[in-house]
Amino acid sequence: MYELEQINADLPSTDVAVVIGANDVVNPDARDNPRSPIAGMPIIEADRASSVVVLKRGQGKGFSGLENPLFFKPNTGMLYGDAKNSLVQLSQSVQKVH
């Protein structure tokens, strides 16, 4: 785990970013949309990784109540369910490939 100040510079060269349960703290509208209510809020720029896997319990919005465009980007896959179980399944799938 990293703080955003530590990891953001590395994300453009990252193959896969796994986001667990976050919404507003990875919302690229904070960076890209000056009209957004969260404009200027510091975020983890997960969308800049080659691929993003988001683990969430459901399709609910974050504390801000805003839709997150990260979830609809072509480099993002959503994995709904309990994060612990999802991580186990994801890990097992990756191990089978290698």
C-alpha positions in Angstrom: 0.0 0.0 0.0 1.2 3.4 -0.9 0.2 7.0 -0.3 -0.9 8.9 -3.4 2.2 11.1 -3.3 4.4 8.0 -3.4 2.6 6.1 -6.2 1.1 8.5 -8.7 4.4 9.0 -10.6 4.7 5.3 -11.1 1.2 4.6 -12.3 1.7 5.4 -16.0 4.3 2.6 -16.2 2.2 0.2 -14.0 0.7 -2.9 -15.8 -2.2 -3.4 -13.3 -3.7 -1.3 -10.5 -6.1 -3.1 -8.1 -8.5 -0.7 -6.4 -10.3 -2.1 -3.4 -13.6 -0.5 -2.4 -12.5 3.1 -3.3 -14.6 5.5 -5.2 -13.9 9.2 -4.7 -10.1 8.9 -4.0 -9.6 7.4 -7.5 -12.1 9.6 -9.4 -10.3 11.2 -12.3 -12.9 14.0 -12.5 -11.1 15.5 -9.5 -8.2 16.0 -11.9 -9.9 16.4 -15.3 -13.2 18.1 -14.7 -12.9 21.7 -13.3 -16.7 21.8 -12.9 -16.8 18.7 -10.7 -17.7 19.2 -7.0 -14.5 17.3 -6.2 -12.2 19.3 -8.6 -8.8 19.7 -7.2 -9.2 17.0 -4.6 -6.0 14.9 -4.4 -6.5 11.4 -5.9 -4.7 8.2 -6.6 -4.4 8.3 -10.4 -5.2 4.6 -10.9 -6.7 5.3 -14.3 -3.2 6.0 -15.7 -2.2 2.3 -15.2 -2.4 0.1 -18.3 -5.2 -2.0 -16.7 -7.3 -1.3 -13.6 -9.3 -3.9 -11.6 -11.8 -2.4 -9.2 -13.2 -4.5 -6.4 -16.5 -3.2 -5.0 -19.5 -4.7 -3.3 -21.9 -3.1 -5.7 -22.5 -0.2 -8.1 -23.1 2.4 -5.4 -21.6 5.8 -5.5 -19.0 7.1 -3.0 -19.3 9.6 -0.2 -19.6 12.4 -2.6 -22.5 10.8 -4.4 -20.8 11.2 -7.8 -20.5 8.7 -10.6 -16.9 7.7 -11.2 -15.8 7.8 -14.8 -12.9 5.4 -14.0 -15.4 2.6 -13.8 -16.4 3.1 -17.4 -13.0 3.5 -19.0 -11.9 0.8 -21.5 -8.9 -0.1 -19.3 -11.0 -0.8 -16.2 -12.7 -4.0 -15.2 -15.2 -4.2 -12.3 -15.2 -7.2 -10.0 -18.3 -7.1 -7.7 -18.4 -9.0 -4.4 -16.7 -9.3 -1.1 -13.2 -7.9 -1.5 -11.5 -10.8 0.4 -13.1 -13.5 -1.7 -12.6 -11.5 -4.9 -8.8 -11.1 -4.1 -8.5 -14.9 -3.5 -10.2 -15.6 -6.8 -8.2 -13.1 -8.7 -4.9 -14.4 -7.2 -5.9 -18.0 -8.0 -6.7 -17.0 -11.6 -3.4 -15.3 -12.0 -1.5 -18.2 -10.6 -3.2 -20.6 -13.0 -2.0 -18.5 -16.0 1.6 -18.5 -14.7 
